Amino acid sequence: MRPALILDKSYLDGASTAQVHELCANFQVMCTETLFFELMTTREQSQVRCFSKFPAEPGSFVLLPDLPPLLRAEMEAGGPCRNIGEYIIPGTYIFNAKLALGTYDAPPDVAETLRQWRANVDKDARLFLQRCQSVHQFFPELIGIEFRDFPAAVATVRHRIATDPELTRAIFTTFDRYDLPEKAPIASQLTPHWAWFRWVQCQIIAALRIFERYQCSVPNPPTQGVLTRAEHSMHDTQYVILASLAGAIASNDEEILQDIHLLAPAVEIISTRKP
């Protein structure tokens, strides 16, 4: 059985066709909903470049849903997600060949699905941005300090999130009042083996990055550029969480790789980035 690996768009953009084929030969490559959304909504040149690198043989990759089904499964089981392979979408897949040629014309039902998907992602990005705007409430030490000291202070609290499970559990209890379903696990159950635990960690470290980028003042109301940045960070959290559960990732994205090193240093990383 080949080891599981999460694939992201940055790797597809940067790797050669031969490297992608080798990846598919050596790993059970998992294409997530996030990856498919990014590929279907990117500019045509990038879309063609990425889709053209997938092997044509059926079964060279598998499809994996994003986080919600894993969170629901943990609620139903009362325990952590141990084998991410259990959540693969059944079937043997290849992508439509026209996607690699730039000649794909989405039929009306597919186009409508993409429009709805786009609207849902926009809504989720706005909700994520609200968390970025308020993340400082968990870290009062970030307020009122000299700007020259701010990057180091943010780095310190990001490290605490990565290394102090009690802090992650404490933040989870504050989410309980606002964001969590009725059957969500209780904080004392959570360990890094849980998708729920990784979700909290990634929400916070991603929000801290944006909070730092905008120097403690995330624009409200946001510009389109701010929303695009928030959406990108939100997608990154999906890759990081799923990679922490799968055990391997192929990515060239600097921020994804930073967060993997911080949160799950045991994860195997495949990258074409120069050291």
Rosetta silent file (secondary structure, phi, psi, omega in degrees, C-alpha in Angstrom):
SEQUENCE: MRPALILDKSYLDGASTAQVHELCANFQVMCTETLFFELMTTREQSQVRCFSKFPAEPGSFVLLPDLPPLLRAEMEAGGPCRNIGEYIIPGTYIFNAKLALGTYDAPPDVAETLRQWRANVDKDARLFLQRCQSVHQFFPELIGIEFRDFPAAVATVRHRIATDPELTRAIFTTFDRYDLPEKAPIASQLTPHWAWFRWVQCQIIAALRIFERYQCSVPNPPTQGVLTRAEHSMHDTQYVILASLAGAIASNDEEILQDIHLLAPAVEIISTRKP
SCORE:     score description
SCORE:     0.000 S_00000001
   1 L     0.000  124.057  179.007    0.000    0.000    0.000 S_00000001
   2 L   -70.217  144.196  178.460    1.458    3.348   -1.039 S_00000001
   3 L   -67.788  146.938 -179.124    1.654    5.993    1.697 S_00000001
   4 E   -73.552  146.845  179.131   -0.984    8.719    1.590 S_00000001
   5 E  -148.325  133.901  175.489   -0.008   12.201    0.411 S_00000001
   6 E   -88.584  130.692 -179.488   -1.940   15.480    0.127 S_00000001
   7 E  -105.946  135.027  176.462   -1.316   17.346   -3.131 S_00000001
   8 L  -118.813  168.318 -173.209   -1.658   21.121   -3.419 S_00000001
   9 H   -67.235  -34.649 -178.214   -1.882   23.489   -6.369 S_00000001
  10 H   -61.379  -34.626  178.189    1.480   25.146   -5.773 S_00000001
  11 H   -69.372  -44.187  178.571    3.225   21.813   -6.337 S_00000001
  12 H   -60.218  -40.101  179.717    1.315   21.171   -9.554 S_00000001
  13 H   -64.980  -38.607 -171.272    2.194   24.651  -10.783 S_00000001
  14 H   -95.646  -22.294 -176.043    5.885   24.292   -9.996 S_00000001
  15 L   -85.026  159.878  174.276    6.707   20.637  -10.627 S_00000001
  16 L   -81.038  165.069  176.210    7.434   19.010  -13.964 S_00000001
  17 H   -59.677  -41.311 -179.907    5.113   16.450  -15.505 S_00000001
  18 H   -62.707  -38.948  179.453    7.692   13.748  -14.769 S_00000001
  19 H   -66.400  -39.440  178.267    7.829   14.771  -11.104 S_00000001
  20 H   -66.699  -41.381  178.316    4.038   14.616  -10.785 S_00000001
  21 H   -63.657  -41.081  178.172    3.966   11.184  -12.436 S_00000001
  22 H   -63.387  -40.027  177.787    6.696    9.961  -10.088 S_00000001
  23 H   -59.312  -44.710 -179.095    4.713   11.290   -7.134 S_00000001
  24 H   -68.018  -26.483  177.992    1.639    9.351   -8.265 S_00000001
  25 H   -76.319  -31.738 -172.924    3.714    6.196   -8.640 S_00000001
  26 H   -98.179  -18.165 -177.181    5.217    6.407   -5.161 S_00000001
  27 L  -131.142  159.695  166.349    2.285    7.738   -3.118 S_00000001
  28 E   -84.464   92.991 -173.549   -1.451    7.444   -2.870 S_00000001
  29 E   -74.798  126.232 -176.945   -1.944   10.996   -4.096 S_00000001
  30 E  -107.818  115.891  175.118   -5.019   12.627   -2.590 S_00000001
  31 E   -93.925  116.172 -175.378   -6.710   15.423   -4.522 S_00000001
  32 E   -87.321  167.230  174.038   -8.864   17.374   -2.093 S_00000001
  33 H   -59.130  -39.362  178.945  -11.987   19.418   -2.692 S_00000001
  34 H   -59.980  -45.306  178.512   -9.901   22.520   -2.027 S_00000001
  35 H   -60.857  -45.812 -177.842   -7.433   21.561   -4.760 S_00000001
  36 H   -63.287  -40.638  177.685  -10.227   20.862   -7.245 S_00000001
  37 H   -61.763  -45.776 -179.791  -11.891   24.195   -6.448 S_00000001
  38 H   -62.230  -39.888 -179.871   -8.625   26.061   -6.930 S_00000001
  39 H   -67.868  -36.163 -177.125   -7.976   24.286  -10.239 S_00000001
  40 H   -80.703  -13.432 -177.709  -11.492   24.967  -11.544 S_00000001
  41 H  -116.921    1.827  178.712  -11.428   28.659  -10.627 S_00000001
  42 L   -80.416  171.229  177.849   -7.846   29.609  -11.521 S_00000001
  43 L   -65.027  154.605 -170.881   -6.875   31.383  -14.729 S_00000001
  44 H   -59.485  -40.151 -177.713   -6.933   29.194  -17.830 S_00000001
  45 H   -59.909  -44.369  178.692   -3.150   29.108  -18.343 S_00000001
  46 H   -68.438  -38.961  179.757   -2.570   27.744  -14.856 S_00000001
  47 H   -60.294  -47.534 -179.988   -5.510   25.350  -15.156 S_00000001
  48 H   -63.009  -44.954 -178.956   -4.160   23.819  -18.357 S_00000001
  49 H   -59.178  -44.029 -176.635   -0.636   23.580  -16.945 S_00000001
  50 H   -71.631  -49.533 -176.941   -1.822   21.789  -13.809 S_00000001
  51 H   -65.215  -29.590 -177.425   -4.323   19.379  -15.345 S_00000001
  52 L   -70.114  -13.691 -176.790   -1.881   18.406  -18.117 S_00000001
  53 L   -89.725  -12.375  179.184    0.548   16.980  -15.535 S_00000001
  54 L   -72.994  140.451  173.325   -1.791   14.296  -14.163 S_00000001
  55 L   -59.342  148.227 -179.303   -1.249   10.754  -15.465 S_00000001
  56 L   -81.643  -13.268 -176.171   -3.915    9.630  -17.911 S_00000001
  57 L   -73.677  132.206  175.032   -4.262    6.206  -16.284 S_00000001
  58 L   -58.661  140.831  177.367   -7.395    5.748  -14.132 S_00000001
  59 L    86.589    7.830  179.427   -6.604    5.364  -10.446 S_00000001
  60 L   -74.858  -13.597  175.468   -3.413    7.414  -10.480 S_00000001
  61 L  -148.806  167.154  176.234   -4.936    9.586   -7.752 S_00000001
  62 E  -124.329  162.732  179.014   -7.865    9.501   -5.344 S_00000001
  63 E  -104.963  135.083 -178.069  -10.374   12.154   -4.300 S_00000001
  64 E  -128.314  129.214  177.082  -10.607   13.262   -0.686 S_00000001
  65 L   -68.537  163.952  174.567  -13.250   15.570    0.768 S_00000001
  66 L   -73.349 -167.159 -166.147  -12.248   18.579    2.811 S_00000001
  67 H   -64.620  -37.347 -171.772  -12.449   18.649    6.575 S_00000001
  68 H   -49.676  -45.194  179.108  -16.213   18.635    7.417 S_00000001
  69 H   -61.936  -32.754  178.399  -16.817   14.893    6.821 S_00000001
  70 H   -69.492  -39.163  178.006  -13.824   14.062    9.051 S_00000001
  71 H   -64.868  -41.693  178.377  -15.138   16.311   11.815 S_00000001
  72 H   -64.438  -40.481  179.877  -18.567   14.678   11.578 S_00000001
  73 H   -63.025  -39.800  178.364  -16.999   11.212   11.658 S_00000001
  74 H   -65.571  -37.188  176.916  -15.071   12.086   14.822 S_00000001
  75 H   -64.143  -42.941 -178.892  -18.274   13.303   16.464 S_00000001
  76 H   -68.077  -38.524 -176.895  -20.074   10.086   15.550 S_00000001
  77 H   -83.617  -21.558 -176.068  -17.180    7.854   16.645 S_00000001
  78 L    70.420   22.677 -178.763  -16.289    9.812   19.763 S_00000001
  79 L  -155.543  172.695 -174.895  -12.626    9.485   18.840 S_00000001
  80 L   -74.604  160.015  174.543   -9.937   10.834   16.504 S_00000001
  81 L   -74.006  110.655 -176.179   -9.530   10.215   12.803 S_00000001
  82 L   -93.855  -30.919 -175.166   -6.911    7.448   12.679 S_00000001
  83 L  -135.196  102.600 -175.963   -6.872    6.539    8.999 S_00000001
  84 H   -64.147  -21.723  178.444   -7.548    9.281    6.504 S_00000001
  85 H   -62.913  -20.369  178.562   -7.876    6.658    3.786 S_00000001
  86 H   -67.741  -15.374 -173.964  -11.278    5.719    5.199 S_00000001
  87 H  -105.561    5.881  176.050  -12.664    9.022    3.900 S_00000001
  88 L   -60.111  139.596  176.262  -11.610    8.686    0.258 S_00000001
  89 L   -73.014  121.192 -174.890  -14.504    9.205   -2.147 S_00000001
  90 L   -59.591  145.380  176.130  -15.140    5.748   -3.682 S_00000001
  91 L   130.162  167.616  176.690  -14.378    5.278   -7.361 S_00000001
  92 L  -116.412  122.602 -166.571  -11.587    5.308   -9.921 S_00000001
  93 L  -121.240  150.478  161.387  -11.081    8.720  -11.462 S_00000001
  94 L  -137.357  155.199  177.297   -9.456   10.591  -14.311 S_00000001
  95 L   -85.930  151.748  176.690   -9.978   14.264  -15.137 S_00000001
  96 L   -54.846  126.314 -175.506  -11.744   15.354  -18.317 S_00000001
  97 H   -60.037  -26.411 -178.511   -9.039   15.521  -21.004 S_00000001
  98 H   -68.102  -21.466  178.005  -10.355   18.888  -22.225 S_00000001
  99 H   -66.129  -30.562  179.546   -9.245   20.487  -18.951 S_00000001
 100 H   -84.734   -7.158 -177.764   -5.630   19.871  -19.964 S_00000001
 101 L  -109.152   -9.909 -176.847   -6.221   21.323  -23.424 S_00000001
 102 L    77.726   18.413 -177.466   -8.041   24.508  -22.489 S_00000001
 103 L  -112.876    8.130 -177.924  -11.114   23.420  -24.440 S_00000001
 104 L   -74.060  129.325  176.462  -13.373   22.453  -21.536 S_00000001
 105 L  -121.929  106.341 -174.156  -16.745   24.223  -21.589 S_00000001
 106 L   -61.828  128.157  175.024  -18.658   23.517  -18.407 S_00000001
 107 L   -64.661  163.657 -173.973  -22.244   22.379  -19.063 S_00000001
 108 H   -54.116  -39.864 -177.462  -24.979   24.434  -17.362 S_00000001
 109 H   -69.108  -37.570  177.695  -25.327   22.152  -14.331 S_00000001
 110 H   -68.720  -42.713  179.150  -21.569   22.146  -13.681 S_00000001
 111 H   -60.668  -39.518  178.574  -21.372   25.911  -14.183 S_00000001
 112 H   -67.782  -39.368  176.706  -24.183   26.394  -11.670 S_00000001
 113 H   -61.256  -42.605  178.894  -22.461   24.102   -9.169 S_00000001
 114 H   -64.952  -37.833  178.014  -19.271   26.147   -9.529 S_00000001
 115 H   -63.615  -43.664  178.602  -21.200   29.400   -9.007 S_00000001
 116 H   -65.688  -40.397  178.493  -22.743   28.049   -5.826 S_00000001
 117 H   -61.693  -44.270  178.036  -19.379   26.723   -4.678 S_00000001
 118 H   -59.040  -42.579  179.957  -17.824   30.141   -5.339 S_00000001
 119 H   -64.946  -40.080  179.400  -20.548   31.818   -3.264 S_00000001
 120 H   -67.009  -40.342  177.979  -20.030   29.393   -0.362 S_00000001
 121 H   -64.190  -41.844  177.883  -16.265   29.925   -0.415 S_00000001
 122 H   -59.289  -43.536  178.933  -16.785   33.708   -0.409 S_00000001
 123 H   -63.272  -44.919 -179.749  -19.053   33.375    2.624 S_00000001
 124 H   -64.981  -36.609  179.340  -16.591   31.137    4.456 S_00000001
 125 H   -64.771  -37.098  177.497  -13.718   33.531    3.693 S_00000001
 126 H   -67.015  -38.536  177.428  -15.643   36.397    5.275 S_00000001
 127 H   -66.452  -41.337  177.301  -16.280   34.307    8.387 S_00000001
 128 H   -62.313  -39.949 -179.730  -12.607   33.362    8.554 S_00000001
 129 H   -63.708  -33.626  175.219  -11.659   37.021    8.210 S_00000001
 130 H   -60.426  -38.476  177.022  -13.824   37.826   11.227 S_00000001
 131 H   -66.373  -37.210  177.428  -11.670   35.420   13.236 S_00000001
 132 H   -62.849  -37.356 -177.962   -8.559   37.181   11.933 S_00000001
 133 H   -70.715  -22.646 -175.075   -9.978   40.498   13.107 S_00000001
 134 H  -117.359    7.308 -173.735  -10.604   39.185   16.625 S_00000001
 135 H   -62.781  -24.805 -178.635   -7.778   36.664   17.163 S_00000001
 136 H   -63.136  -18.810 -179.560   -5.981   39.051   19.522 S_00000001
 137 H   -61.589  -23.940  178.073   -8.632   38.355   22.180 S_00000001
 138 H   -83.698  -14.976 -173.672   -6.808   35.084   22.902 S_00000001
 139 L  -135.855   75.240 -178.376   -3.447   36.826   23.216 S_00000001
 140 H   -60.456  -18.065  178.789   -3.696   40.122   25.115 S_00000001
 141 H   -67.538  -11.988  178.359    0.097   40.305   25.101 S_00000001
 142 H   -84.350  -10.182 -175.077   -0.129   41.348   21.444 S_00000001
 143 L   -97.129  134.339  174.017   -1.967   44.564   22.270 S_00000001
 144 L    80.245   14.876  178.570   -0.194   47.792   23.132 S_00000001
 145 L   -97.605  161.241  177.099    3.350   46.668   22.338 S_00000001
 146 L   -62.612  142.278 -177.173    5.862   48.540   20.205 S_00000001
 147 H   -60.477  -34.652 -179.844    5.556   47.697   16.524 S_00000001
 148 H   -62.821  -23.345 -179.729    9.217   46.692   16.347 S_00000001
 149 H   -92.774   -6.717 -170.495    8.429   43.978   18.921 S_00000001
 150 H   -67.410  -47.805 -179.712    5.260   42.780   17.197 S_00000001
 151 H   -57.226  -41.719  179.423    6.644   40.145   14.747 S_00000001
 152 H   -66.210  -36.636  179.122    8.585   38.407   17.518 S_00000001
 153 H   -66.507  -40.508  177.248    5.518   38.449   19.778 S_00000001
 154 H   -64.793  -42.637  178.124    3.374   36.871   17.064 S_00000001
 155 H   -59.591  -36.850  179.967    6.041   34.221   16.449 S_00000001
 156 H   -66.208  -44.561 -178.364    6.010   33.426   20.148 S_00000001
 157 H   -73.369  -31.230  174.039    2.258   32.875   20.347 S_00000001
 158 H   -63.374  -39.964  177.056    2.283   30.832   17.136 S_00000001
 159 H   -64.169  -38.579  178.206    4.925   28.617   18.758 S_00000001
 160 H   -62.409  -41.721  178.117    2.741   28.296   21.865 S_00000001
 161 H   -60.946  -37.004 -177.425   -0.184   27.112   19.746 S_00000001
 162 H   -74.763  -27.383 -168.924    2.065   24.497   18.169 S_00000001
 163 H  -116.818   -9.238 -176.177    3.586   23.201   21.403 S_00000001
 164 L  -117.969   92.020 -178.683    1.011   23.730   24.176 S_00000001
 165 H   -58.360  -31.002  179.735   -2.005   21.420   23.773 S_00000001
 166 H   -63.975  -35.387  177.342   -3.658   22.994   26.810 S_00000001
 167 H   -65.512  -43.467  177.919   -3.734   26.351   25.049 S_00000001
 168 H   -61.930  -43.137  178.952   -5.394   24.807   22.001 S_00000001
 169 H   -64.822  -37.884  179.674   -7.954   23.091   24.213 S_00000001
 170 H   -64.806  -40.931  177.278   -8.620   26.337   26.095 S_00000001
 171 H   -66.179  -37.832  178.210   -9.292   28.182   22.830 S_00000001
 172 H   -57.973  -37.503  179.629  -11.551   25.347   21.720 S_00000001
 173 H   -64.613  -29.440  177.409  -13.759   25.938   24.767 S_00000001
 174 H   -75.258  -31.495  175.470  -14.341   29.521   23.628 S_00000001
 175 H   -64.662  -31.922 -173.548  -15.347   28.291   20.160 S_00000001
 176 H   -53.036  -36.297 -175.431  -17.926   26.028   21.779 S_00000001
 177 L   -73.874  -21.640 -170.257  -20.276   28.887   22.541 S_00000001
 178 L  -121.590  -37.288 -163.785  -20.389   30.216   18.997 S_00000001
 179 L  -115.368  -16.036 -166.054  -19.132   27.918   16.297 S_00000001
 180 L  -100.496  146.743  175.644  -19.452   24.278   17.203 S_00000001
 181 L   -68.593  162.913 -174.951  -22.248   21.759   16.597 S_00000001
 182 L   -57.896  -35.868 -174.865  -24.064   20.301   19.560 S_00000001
 183 L   -95.172   15.021  178.845  -22.251   16.958   19.381 S_00000001
 184 L   -61.228  149.941 -179.551  -18.742   18.383   19.048 S_00000001
 185 L   -63.829  159.149  175.746  -16.155   16.714   21.318 S_00000001
 186 L   -84.841  153.974 -171.957  -15.299   18.251   24.659 S_00000001
 187 H   -57.755  -38.147 -175.168  -11.979   20.036   24.969 S_00000001
 188 H   -64.982  -18.983  178.985  -10.434   17.533   27.386 S_00000001
 189 H   -76.258  -25.377 -163.553  -10.725   14.774   24.739 S_00000001
 190 L   -76.461  135.920  172.828   -8.675   16.551   22.117 S_00000001
 191 L  -136.007  171.513  178.248   -5.118   15.604   21.161 S_00000001
 192 L   -60.983  -10.111  175.855   -3.114   16.253   17.963 S_00000001
 193 L   -75.785  -16.828 -177.365   -4.558   13.017   16.560 S_00000001
 194 L   -85.733  139.034  170.340   -7.964   14.701   16.244 S_00000001
 195 H   -63.334  -35.052  177.597   -8.980   16.652   13.139 S_00000001
 196 H   -59.453  -43.244 -179.916  -10.859   18.944   15.548 S_00000001
 197 H   -62.725  -47.060 -179.678   -7.624   19.737   17.379 S_00000001
 198 H   -64.449  -33.952  178.335   -5.780   20.503   14.142 S_00000001
 199 H   -61.066  -45.851  178.827   -8.688   22.666   12.992 S_00000001
 200 H   -62.119  -49.825 -179.714   -8.355   24.908   16.053 S_00000001
 201 H   -54.842  -48.884 -174.148   -4.581   25.148   15.696 S_00000001
 202 H   -70.501  -36.279  175.131   -4.715   26.017   12.005 S_00000001
 203 H   -58.005  -42.848 -175.068   -7.513   28.549   12.387 S_00000001
 204 H   -74.731  -46.791 -177.097   -5.477   30.405   14.982 S_00000001
 205 H   -68.156  -32.048  176.527   -2.033   30.320   13.372 S_00000001
 206 H   -70.138  -41.206  178.405   -3.509   31.371   10.011 S_00000001
 207 H   -63.762  -37.907  178.384   -5.481   34.180   11.654 S_00000001
 208 H   -64.105  -37.202  179.420   -2.345   35.342   13.460 S_00000001
 209 H   -62.597  -44.560  179.615   -0.463   35.549   10.162 S_00000001
 210 H   -69.328  -39.410  177.095   -3.111   37.845    8.670 S_00000001
 211 H   -57.679  -41.271  177.716   -3.360   39.826   11.916 S_00000001
 212 H   -69.652  -41.932 -177.647    0.382   40.431   11.691 S_00000001
 213 H   -56.737  -39.802 -177.752    0.298   41.226    7.978 S_00000001
 214 L   -98.301   20.762  169.227   -2.150   44.065    8.586 S_00000001
 215 L    53.384   50.485  174.415   -0.289   45.323   11.656 S_00000001
 216 L    75.390    2.629 -175.556   -3.020   44.610   14.218 S_00000001
 217 L  -136.881   78.566  178.601   -5.702   46.307   12.126 S_00000001
 218 L   -67.199  124.970 -174.813   -7.358   43.954    9.643 S_00000001
 219 L   -54.894  134.513  179.740   -9.430   46.219    7.337 S_00000001
 220 L  -144.703  109.022    6.124  -13.132   46.272    8.180 S_00000001
 221 L   -73.271  152.344 -175.825  -14.940   46.364    5.833 S_00000001
 222 L   -79.461  149.815  169.437  -12.348   44.433    3.833 S_00000001
 223 L   -77.715  169.828  177.635  -11.190   45.277    0.338 S_00000001
 224 H   -63.149  -35.688  178.203  -11.307   42.604   -2.362 S_00000001
 225 H   -62.925  -39.388  178.416   -7.577   42.143   -1.953 S_00000001
 226 H   -66.295  -41.836  178.968   -7.983   41.430    1.752 S_00000001
 227 H   -64.316  -39.679  178.498  -10.769   38.929    1.034 S_00000001
 228 H   -63.573  -41.621  178.047   -8.631   37.175   -1.582 S_00000001
 229 H   -63.275  -42.404  179.132   -5.783   36.922    0.903 S_00000001
 230 H   -63.608  -40.232  178.848   -8.134   35.517    3.555 S_00000001
 231 H   -62.710  -43.706  179.511   -9.483   32.941    1.100 S_00000001
 232 H   -60.113  -45.173  179.457   -5.968   31.799    0.225 S_00000001
 233 H   -64.752  -37.940  178.081   -5.093   31.390    3.910 S_00000001
 234 H   -62.470  -43.421  176.321   -8.348   29.542    4.534 S_00000001
 235 H   -62.373  -39.820  179.262   -7.519   27.076    1.739 S_00000001
 236 H   -57.674  -37.707 -179.125   -4.048   26.632    3.195 S_00000001
 237 H   -61.779  -35.111  179.011   -5.523   25.484    6.503 S_00000001
 238 H   -63.964  -45.180  179.131   -7.272   22.612    4.719 S_00000001
 239 H   -61.945  -43.489 -177.158   -4.007   21.407    3.192 S_00000001
 240 H   -66.287  -45.587 -179.420   -2.147   21.680    6.497 S_00000001
 241 H   -61.190  -50.273 -176.353   -4.817   19.887    8.535 S_00000001
 242 H   -66.616  -35.271  176.888   -5.215   17.031    6.058 S_00000001
 243 H   -65.256  -37.245  179.235   -1.443   16.682    5.651 S_00000001
 244 H   -63.767  -27.282  179.000   -1.051   16.404    9.426 S_00000001
 245 H   -89.073  -33.798 -178.836   -3.468   13.460    9.302 S_00000001
 246 H   -77.967  -36.471  179.898   -2.156   11.866    6.092 S_00000001
 247 L   101.080   -4.035  179.427    1.524   12.112    7.031 S_00000001
 248 E  -157.783  152.429  177.967    2.831   13.616    3.781 S_00000001
 249 E  -148.370  146.290  170.248    2.277   16.598    1.500 S_00000001
 250 E  -110.548  113.375 -175.224    3.535   17.831   -1.865 S_00000001
 251 L  -155.145  146.490  171.467    3.668   21.630   -1.752 S_00000001
 252 L  -114.078    5.368 -175.969    5.770   24.583   -2.841 S_00000001
 253 L   -78.573  120.209 -174.447    3.762   27.103   -0.819 S_00000001
 254 H   -60.253  -41.519 -177.037    6.046   28.835    1.685 S_00000001
 255 H   -71.878  -38.119  174.843    3.319   29.488    4.255 S_00000001
 256 H   -60.196  -46.585 -178.727    1.963   25.939    4.088 S_00000001
 257 H   -65.336  -37.780  175.195    5.466   24.566    4.579 S_00000001
 258 H   -59.152  -45.301 -176.305    6.091   26.938    7.492 S_00000001
 259 H   -71.079  -35.129  175.144    2.925   25.759    9.219 S_00000001
 260 H   -62.648  -47.737  178.392    3.692   22.089    8.597 S_00000001
 261 H   -58.631  -36.588 -177.234    7.152   22.520   10.133 S_00000001
 262 H   -74.556  -48.298 -170.653    5.575   24.306   13.088 S_00000001
 263 H   -92.247  -34.855 -173.301    2.580   22.062   13.786 S_00000001
 264 L  -142.306   68.807 -174.235    3.500   18.648   12.422 S_00000001
 265 L   -63.724  -15.567  178.239    7.254   18.369   11.833 S_00000001
 266 L   -78.444  -12.093 -179.363    7.020   14.607   11.322 S_00000001
 267 L   -65.385  133.533  176.733    5.025   15.092    8.104 S_00000001
 268 E   -75.303  132.829 -178.225    7.007   14.147    4.995 S_00000001
 269 E  -115.052  127.560  171.708    7.346   17.087    2.606 S_00000001
 270 E  -110.088  123.965 -176.651    7.840   16.798   -1.146 S_00000001
 271 L  -149.890  150.163  174.063    8.753   20.116   -2.740 S_00000001
 272 L  -102.962    4.825  175.106   10.543   21.501   -5.770 S_00000001
 273 L   -65.049  140.737  176.150   11.430   24.722   -3.928 S_00000001
 274 L   -76.333  137.802 -179.767   15.142   25.390   -3.671 S_00000001
 275 L   -56.634    0.000    0.000   16.403   25.314   -0.052 S_00000001
